[in-house]
Amino acid sequence: MIPERVLLALLSIGVLEYGVDAPVAEAAVPVERRREILEMHAGLARRSAHELLGVAPDASPADVKAAYFRLAKRFHPDVVHE
């Protein structure tokens, strides 16, 4: 926690301004990307795992793993770095 005297000193020398609102950040995720994420989430309840991954039900374990990692890279929260 920052002591009040440090805040007062920063206010006094002009590093901080009292009562100034922080700038509002723009949406980090573009609208199209957000729509894609929401559509994928909505399909979780009504689609099988193979349908979500985009592989055939008789796909090999290697194909399932590759499809999983492809989607994990695409939908991981750390993809948007802003």
Order of alpha helices (4+ residues) and beta strands (2+ residues): alpha-alpha-alpha-alpha
